[in-house]
């Protein structure tokens, strides 16, 4: 039995998707800038996660992950590269949670491992970046 608030969230997200409001962006194939992708990125990833739960697919979160990876490659001289990697790992974490909700433990573990690999590439970690692998390891215990 699902909690009523989860049902309400799913219903709301379903309505948003049906009305054409989506976090995916048709311009993802175009060159993006840090200023166009990173603002509100946590909300974008969260919305993509909930869209995935509603539609039973990871397409929206995959799109954000690809866009972040492309931005990372594009911004070779940027001081923001660590931040881009962090958000890539955050997206992987939510993709892993998605896979757990659909009882796909193998893919969940793969996504967790990839997220940890991404975070390991950050050179000067802040406290949030340092703590995220521990959170991912805890999630791995469920996968």
SVG drawing of the C-alpha trace seen along z (x, -y; Angstrom):
<svg xmlns="http://www.w3.org/2000/svg" viewBox="-4 -32 47 39">
<polyline fill="none" stroke="black" stroke-width="0.4" points="0.0,0.0 1.4,-3.4 1.4,-6.3 -1.2,-8.9 1.4,-11.6 3.3,-9.4 0.1,-8.8 -0.5,-12.6 3.0,-13.3 2.7,-10.7 -0.7,-12.1 0.6,-15.6 3.7,-14.6 1.5,-12.6 -0.6,-15.6 2.4,-17.8 3.8,-15.3 0.5,-15.0 0.2,-18.8 3.6,-18.9 5.6,-20.2 8.8,-18.3 12.3,-18.8 13.8,-17.4 15.0,-20.0 15.0,-19.7 18.1,-21.9 20.2,-19.2 22.1,-18.5 23.2,-22.1 26.2,-23.5 25.2,-24.5 26.8,-26.8 27.3,-26.5 24.9,-29.4 22.1,-27.6 22.4,-24.1 23.6,-24.4 21.1,-26.9 18.4,-24.9 20.2,-21.7 19.1,-19.9 15.4,-20.6 16.0,-19.5 17.4,-16.2 14.7,-15.7 12.0,-16.4 13.7,-14.0 13.7,-11.4 10.0,-11.8 9.2,-11.8 11.0,-8.5 8.9,-7.1 5.8,-8.3 6.7,-7.1 8.7,-4.0 11.8,-5.0 15.1,-6.8 15.0,-8.9 14.8,-12.3 17.5,-11.7 19.7,-10.1 19.3,-13.3 20.5,-15.5 23.4,-13.1 24.5,-13.3 24.1,-17.1 26.3,-17.3 28.9,-15.0 28.9,-17.2 29.3,-20.3 32.1,-18.8 34.0,-18.0 33.2,-21.5 34.5,-23.3 38.0,-21.9 39.5,-25.1 36.7,-25.9 36.9,-26.0 33.4,-24.6 34.4,-21.1 34.2,-19.7 30.7,-21.0 29.7,-19.5 31.0,-16.1 29.2,-16.4 25.9,-16.9 26.6,-14.0 27.1,-11.8 23.9,-13.2 22.0,-12.3 23.5,-8.8 22.5,-8.5 18.9,-9.2 19.0,-6.9 20.2,-4.2 17.2,-5.0 14.9,-4.7 16.3,-1.3 15.7,-0.2 12.1,-1.3 11.6,0.9 13.4,3.8 16.4,3.7 19.2,4.2 21.9,5.0 21.4,1.7 21.1,-0.2 24.5,1.1 26.0,0.2 24.7,-3.4 26.0,-3.7 29.4,-2.4 29.6,-4.9 28.5,-7.8 31.3,-6.9 33.8,-6.7 32.8,-10.2 33.2,-11.6 36.6,-10.0 37.8,-12.2 37.2,-15.4 40.5,-16.6 39.6,-19.1 36.4,-17.8 34.3,-19.9 32.4,-18.2 29.3,-17.5 31.3,-15.8 33.3,-13.8 30.2,-12.6 28.3,-11.5 30.3,-8.3 29.4,-7.2 25.7,-7.8 26.1,-5.9 27.8,-3.0 24.9,-2.9 22.5,-2.8 24.6,0.0 23.8,2.2 20.2,2.2 21.1,3.1"/>
</svg>
